[in-house]
Amino acid sequence: MRETQQGRRFIVIDDYLSAEHFAAAQDLMERTAFTLRESVISTEDGPAFRSRGVRFGPDLGATNVGVQAHVYEELARTVREYSDFYGESGTDWDKITLAFWKYPAGSRLGWHNDAGLGRQGEFILFLHDRWRPSWGGELKLIDEDPEPVAADETADSDLVLRMEARIERTKTSPVAIVPKPNRLVMVKADTVHTIGRVDHTAGDTLRRSLTGFVSKSPARTRTRASALESLSAMLTTN
């Protein structure tokens, strides 16, 4: 495990798991059921496969799985250790939600920022055996702190167009992070980012990842609208 890159809003750790535990995480993913889902960001993205979610409570114990997998425990420990990045457990966040994702050739995830819903940040662990840089699928992000919402931004209901407008106003170019196997990427909430389209030359090779959100639970009282918002957010990840 070695930290290889850090920006204002992201950290990259390579060789995150040992060879044994990386293989175990891949095996867990292979034994997990998936559902094909259309993107909630843009109809131009194409579908991807998502697993059932796993949730960790304040004590970092998985609350809805029968077997405690090492990869879940290791990620929960890493989130707690990086308190300067995610905040303090119990104070700034009290839950971690995880799901496996598989992106086939031709799919992407449009520009978005995963803001709100008590989120402090997210992480992505890449679990494919091999990935050629020419296959695309990069995690691209704007490494700048969020700017105040522009006066005309809320008038446009298209999330991708709103994010693209933010990009046009930035002073830097996007950072492109190749989905290298056994690479963990940690990202702060409200960071504008996208998953580049997986190139057709990837063939049957899927972009495989375990993605999680680090969040603070909302108040107990919830409206139907907030419940629908949470459901939409759960379906949007990397």
Phi, psi and chi 1 to 4 in degrees:
 res  aa     phi    psi   chi1   chi2   chi3   chi4
   1 MET       -  124.2 -179.0 -172.2  -60.5      -
   2 ARG  -148.6  133.5   53.5 -161.7  175.5   91.7
   3 GLU   -78.0  118.3 -167.4  174.4  -56.9      -
   4 THR  -109.5  -17.3   55.8      -      -      -
   5 GLN  -158.0  142.3 -171.2  175.9    2.0      -
   6 GLN  -146.2  136.5 -178.8  170.5    3.3      -
   7 GLY  -122.7 -165.2      -      -      -      -
   8 ARG   -67.6  -33.0  -66.7  171.3   63.6   91.7
   9 ARG  -127.1   11.3  -54.5 -167.1   61.8   78.5
  10 PHE  -152.1  158.1   74.1   95.9      -      -
  11 ILE  -138.7  136.8  -62.9  172.6      -      -
  12 VAL  -114.2  128.5  177.2      -      -      -
  13 ILE  -121.4  121.6  -61.6  176.1      -      -
  14 ASP   -99.1  160.5  -76.6  -24.8      -      -
  15 ASP    51.2   47.3  -57.0  -39.2      -      -
  16 TYR   -62.3  -47.7  178.6   66.2      -      -
  17 LEU  -104.0  155.5  -62.1  172.3      -      -
  18 SER   -65.4  162.5   68.0      -      -      -
  19 ALA   -57.0  -40.3      -      -      -      -
  20 GLU   -64.7  -46.4  176.3 -174.2   -0.9      -
  21 HIS   -75.7  -27.2  -71.7  135.7      -      -
  22 PHE   -66.3  -44.2 -178.4   68.7      -      -
  23 ALA   -63.1  -37.6      -      -      -      -
  24 ALA   -66.4  -38.0      -      -      -      -
  25 ALA   -66.8  -39.6      -      -      -      -
  26 GLN   -63.4  -40.9  -70.1  179.4  -51.2      -
  27 ASP   -64.2  -41.4 -178.5   63.4      -      -
  28 LEU   -59.9  -41.7  175.8   64.2      -      -
  29 MET   -64.3  -40.5 -172.6  174.1 -170.4      -
  30 GLU   -64.7  -30.2  -75.1  -60.3  -46.9      -
  31 ARG   -89.1    1.4  -67.8 -175.3  -77.2  106.9
  32 THR   -94.6  140.7  -60.5      -      -      -
  33 ALA   -79.5  143.3      -      -      -      -
  34 PHE  -125.4  154.7  -75.6   81.3      -      -
  35 THR  -124.0  135.5  -57.5      -      -      -
  36 LEU   -77.2  125.9 -176.1   64.3      -      -
  37 ARG  -127.5  139.8  -62.1  175.0 -178.6  -93.4
  38 GLU   -77.8  150.6  -65.9  -66.2  -24.9      -
  39 SER   -65.7  140.4  170.4      -      -      -
  40 VAL   -94.0    2.0  -62.4      -      -      -
  41 ILE   -92.1  -52.3  -60.3  -63.3      -      -
  42 SER  -151.9  142.4  170.6      -      -      -
  43 THR   -68.8  -13.4   56.7      -      -      -
  44 GLU   -84.3   -7.3  -61.6  175.6  -10.3      -
  45 ASP   -73.9  -39.2  -70.8  -16.6      -      -
  46 GLY    91.1  161.2      -      -      -      -
  47 PRO   -80.3  161.4   31.4  -36.2      -      -
  48 ALA  -142.6  164.9      -      -      -      -
  49 PHE  -100.6  133.4  -62.2   90.5      -      -
  50 ARG  -127.9  142.3 -177.7 -171.2 -173.7  -86.2
  51 SER   -90.9  173.1   74.3      -      -      -
  52 ARG   -64.8  146.1  176.4  172.9  175.2  -95.6
  53 GLY   -80.7  157.3      -      -      -      -
  54 VAL  -122.6  136.8  174.1      -      -      -
  55 ARG  -121.7  134.0  172.7  172.8  171.5  159.8
  56 PHE  -104.9  135.3  -82.5   74.9      -      -
  57 GLY   -89.4 -171.2      -      -      -      -
  58 PRO   -57.3  -31.5  -23.6   34.2      -      -
  59 ASP   -85.8    6.3   59.8   -6.9      -      -
  60 LEU    63.3   27.8  -62.3 -171.8      -      -
  61 GLY  -101.2  134.8      -      -      -      -
  62 ALA   -65.2  130.8      -      -      -      -
  63 THR   -97.4  -10.6   59.0      -      -      -
  64 ASN  -138.8   31.7   58.4  -17.2      -      -
  65 VAL  -131.2  148.2  -69.5      -      -      -
  66 GLY   -77.9  -30.6      -      -      -      -
  67 VAL  -120.5  130.0  178.4      -      -      -
  68 GLN   -83.4  108.4 -168.8   85.5  -34.7      -
  69 ALA   -83.9  145.2      -      -      -      -
  70 HIS   -60.0  -39.7  177.5  -86.8      -      -
  71 VAL   -62.1  -37.2   64.4      -      -      -
  72 TYR   -64.2  -45.6  -62.1  151.3      -      -
  73 GLU   -63.3  -42.0  -63.5  174.4  -18.6      -
  74 GLU   -65.1  -42.4 -171.6   63.2   31.0      -
  75 LEU   -65.1  -40.2  -72.9  165.2      -      -
  76 ALA   -62.7  -40.4      -      -      -      -
  77 ARG   -64.1  -41.6  -81.4 -165.2  -66.8  -92.4
  78 THR   -63.0  -42.8  -61.3      -      -      -
  79 VAL   -59.3  -44.1  168.9      -      -      -
  80 ARG   -65.9  -39.7  175.6  169.4  -84.1  174.6
  81 GLU   -67.0  -32.0  -70.3  170.4   -0.1      -
  82 TYR   -92.4   57.2  -84.9   80.5      -      -
  83 SER   -68.3  -25.9   57.3      -      -      -
  84 ASP   -67.8  -22.0  -70.3  -16.4      -      -
  85 PHE   -96.3  -48.9 -168.5   82.3      -      -
  86 TYR   -97.1  -14.7  -69.6  113.6      -      -
  87 GLY    96.0  176.9      -      -      -      -
  88 GLU   -84.3  137.1  -66.3  -68.7  -21.0      -
  89 SER   -61.9  134.8  170.7      -      -      -
  90 GLY    88.2  -28.1      -      -      -      -
  91 THR  -101.2  -54.5  -57.7      -      -      -
  92 ASP   -94.2  -25.9  -59.8  -57.0      -      -
  93 TRP  -150.1  153.4   60.7  -88.7      -      -
  94 ASP  -141.6    9.6   58.2   11.6      -      -
  95 LYS  -154.2  151.5   65.7  176.8  179.5  177.9
  96 ILE  -128.4  127.4  -56.8  172.0      -      -
  97 THR  -115.9  134.6   52.6      -      -      -
  98 LEU  -129.4  152.7  -51.4   95.0      -      -
  99 ALA  -156.7  148.8      -      -      -      -
 100 PHE   -84.8  145.2  -69.0  107.1      -      -
 101 TRP  -133.3  145.5  -75.1   85.9      -      -
 102 LYS  -132.7  121.3  -61.8 -169.1  -69.2 -169.6
 103 TYR  -107.4  119.3  -80.5   80.1      -      -
 104 PRO   -84.4  168.9   31.5  -35.0      -      -
 105 ALA   -55.0  136.0      -      -      -      -
 106 GLY    96.6  -11.9      -      -      -      -
 107 SER  -100.7  156.4  -69.6      -      -      -
 108 ARG  -151.8 -176.5   68.8  173.3 -171.7 -172.5
 109 LEU  -137.2  120.3 -170.3   62.5      -      -
 110 GLY   -64.1  171.2      -      -      -      -
 111 TRP   -60.5  130.8  -70.4   99.7      -      -
 112 HIS  -157.3  179.9   59.6  -71.9      -      -
 113 ASN  -136.1    0.1   61.3  -18.1      -      -
 114 ASP    45.9   48.7  -69.0  -31.9      -      -
 115 ALA   -96.7  158.7      -      -      -      -
 116 GLY    83.5 -171.7      -      -      -      -
 117 LEU    58.0   28.3  -59.9  175.9      -      -
 118 GLY    74.6   10.9      -      -      -      -
 119 ARG   -70.0  138.4  -68.0 -168.2 -176.7  113.6
 120 GLN  -104.5  -25.9  -63.5  -60.6  -51.7      -
 121 GLY   172.1 -175.3      -      -      -      -
 122 GLU  -145.8  174.8   60.2 -171.0  -75.4      -
 123 PHE  -149.3  155.0   53.8   80.0      -      -
 124 ILE  -135.5  125.3  -51.4   97.3      -      -
 125 LEU  -115.0  121.1  174.4   61.8      -      -
 126 PHE   -86.5  130.4  -61.6  111.8      -      -
 127 LEU  -121.7   11.2  -68.3  172.6      -      -
 128 HIS   -76.9  160.4   29.2 -104.9      -      -
 129 ASP   -72.6  -36.4  -79.7  -37.9      -      -
 130 ARG  -150.3  144.9  171.5  173.5  172.4 -100.1
 131 TRP  -149.7  119.4 -164.2  -96.3      -      -
 132 ARG   -85.4  134.8  -68.4  179.7   55.1 -170.6
 133 PRO   -54.3  -30.1  -28.0   36.3      -      -
 134 SER   -72.4   -7.7   58.4      -      -      -
 135 TRP   -81.3   -2.9  -72.2  -14.7      -      -
 136 GLY    74.1 -145.8      -      -      -      -
 137 GLY    69.9   17.2      -      -      -      -
 138 GLU   -65.1  149.7  -55.3   92.7  -13.6      -
 139 LEU   -88.4  112.1  173.7   64.0      -      -
 140 LYS  -107.2  136.0  -56.5  173.8 -173.4  175.9
 141 LEU  -144.7  157.7   57.4   84.5      -      -
 142 ILE   -97.0  112.9  -58.2  -62.4      -      -
 143 ASP   -87.7   58.2 -165.3   25.7      -      -
 144 GLU  -134.2  145.8  -72.3 -174.5   -6.7      -
 145 ASP   -64.9  147.8  -68.2  -26.7      -      -
 146 PRO   -57.7  138.7  -21.3   31.7      -      -
 147 GLU   -92.6  160.7   61.1  179.3   23.5      -
 148 PRO   -57.8  145.2  -23.8   34.5      -      -
 149 VAL   -62.8  129.3  176.8      -      -      -
 150 ALA   -67.1  153.3      -      -      -      -
 151 ALA   -59.2  -33.9      -      -      -      -
 152 ASP   -97.2    3.1   60.5  -15.6      -      -
 153 GLU   -70.8  -41.2 -173.9  170.5  -62.1      -
 154 THR   -71.3  -14.7   54.5      -      -      -
 155 ALA   -73.4  -19.9      -      -      -      -
 156 ASP   -99.9  118.2 -168.0  -21.0      -      -
 157 SER   -81.6  -10.8   60.3      -      -      -
 158 ASP   -82.4  112.0 -171.0  -57.7      -      -
 159 LEU   -59.8  -44.4  175.2   62.3      -      -
 160 VAL   -61.1  -43.4  174.8      -      -      -
 161 LEU   -64.8  -37.0  -68.3 -179.8      -      -
 162 ARG   -64.9  -42.1  -78.4 -171.2  -81.3  126.5
 163 MET   -67.4  -40.0  -64.7  -60.8  102.5      -
 164 GLU   -63.9  -34.6  -71.6  178.5  -10.2      -
 165 ALA   -64.9  -37.7      -      -      -      -
 166 ARG   -64.1  -41.9  -72.2 -166.7 -174.7 -172.8
 167 ILE   -61.7  -40.1  -64.9  168.5      -      -
 168 GLU   -63.7  -24.9  -70.0  175.3   -4.3      -
 169 ARG   -91.7   -6.8  -65.7 -166.8  -64.1  -91.6
 170 THR   -75.9  162.1   61.9      -      -      -
 171 LYS   -98.2   -3.2  -60.7 -175.9  175.2   80.2
 172 THR  -125.4  166.9   62.2      -      -      -
 173 SER   -96.0  157.3  -64.6      -      -      -
 174 PRO   -61.1  147.4  -23.3   33.9      -      -
 175 VAL   -90.9  130.9  175.5      -      -      -
 176 ALA  -108.6  118.8      -      -      -      -
 177 ILE  -108.1  115.5  -58.6  171.3      -      -
 178 VAL   -68.4  136.0  174.6      -      -      -
 179 PRO   -76.1   65.8   29.1  -35.3      -      -
 180 LYS   -67.2  137.3  179.4 -179.6  177.0 -178.8
 181 PRO   -54.8  139.8  -26.0   35.3      -      -
 182 ASN    64.1   27.3 -155.5   13.1      -      -
 183 ARG  -102.4  130.6  167.2  172.0  -79.2  175.9
 184 LEU  -106.5  130.2  177.2   70.0      -      -
 185 VAL  -119.2  125.5 -175.0      -      -      -
 186 MET  -107.4  133.9  -60.1 -174.5  -70.7      -
 187 VAL  -133.7  136.5 -177.1      -      -      -
 188 LYS   -75.6  149.7  -70.3 -173.1  176.7 -178.6
 189 ALA   -61.5  152.3      -      -      -      -
 190 ASP    69.7   21.1 -155.4   12.7      -      -
 191 THR   -90.2  125.1  -60.2      -      -      -
 192 VAL   -70.4  124.6  178.7      -      -      -
 193 HIS  -153.8  169.3   63.1  -74.2      -      -
 194 THR  -152.7  160.1 -176.0      -      -      -
 195 ILE  -105.6  119.7  -64.8  175.6      -      -
 196 GLY   -63.9  151.4      -      -      -      -
 197 ARG   -64.2  134.9 -163.2  176.9  -60.0  -81.8
 198 VAL   -72.9  125.5  177.7      -      -      -
 199 ASP   -70.0  151.3 -166.4   79.0      -      -
 200 HIS   -62.9  -22.5   69.5   91.6      -      -
 201 THR   -70.3  -10.1   55.3      -      -      -
 202 ALA   -69.4  -18.2      -      -      -      -
 203 GLY    61.0 -127.2      -      -      -      -
 204 ASP   -85.7   -1.4  -65.8  -26.7      -      -
 205 THR   -72.9  127.3  -57.5      -      -      -
 206 LEU   -99.9  142.2  -59.4  171.1      -      -
 207 ARG   -77.9  109.7 -179.6 -170.4 -173.5  -87.9
 208 ARG  -109.5  134.6  -59.7  167.8 -177.7 -100.3
 209 SER  -150.6  157.7   65.7      -      -      -
 210 LEU  -113.8  117.5  175.1   56.5      -      -
 211 THR  -117.1  141.8  -60.9      -      -      -
 212 GLY  -140.4  152.5      -      -      -      -
 213 PHE  -112.9  140.5  -73.2  107.5      -      -
 214 VAL  -109.2  118.4 -178.8      -      -      -
 215 SER  -140.6  163.0  -49.9      -      -      -
 216 LYS  -103.7  126.8  179.4   72.7  171.3  177.3
 217 SER   -63.2  141.4  -62.6      -      -      -
 218 PRO   -76.7  176.9   29.6  -35.5      -      -
 219 ALA   -62.1  156.5      -      -      -      -
 220 ARG   -61.6  -37.9  -71.1  -74.1 -176.9 -177.9
 221 THR   -73.3  124.0  -57.2      -      -      -
 222 ARG  -133.1  141.4  -61.1 -178.1   66.7 -170.3
 223 THR   -91.7  166.1   63.7      -      -      -
 224 ARG   -60.2  -37.9 -177.8  174.4 -177.8  -86.0
 225 ALA   -64.2  -41.5      -      -      -      -
 226 SER   -68.8  -33.6   66.4      -      -      -
 227 ALA   -64.7  -42.1      -      -      -      -
 228 LEU   -65.8  -35.3  -69.8  173.5      -      -
 229 GLU   -65.0  -42.0 -177.1 -177.3    4.9      -
 230 SER   -64.3  -41.4  -64.0      -      -      -
 231 LEU   -61.9  -42.4  176.0   61.3      -      -
 232 SER   -61.8  -40.2  174.1      -      -      -
 233 ALA   -66.8  -36.8      -      -      -      -
 234 MET   -64.4  -27.6  -72.8  176.2   64.2      -
 235 LEU   -86.5   -1.9  -60.1  177.9      -      -
 236 THR  -114.3  110.7  -50.9      -      -      -
 237 THR  -159.8 -173.0 -170.4      -      -      -
 238 ASN  -108.5      -  -57.4  -65.8      -      -
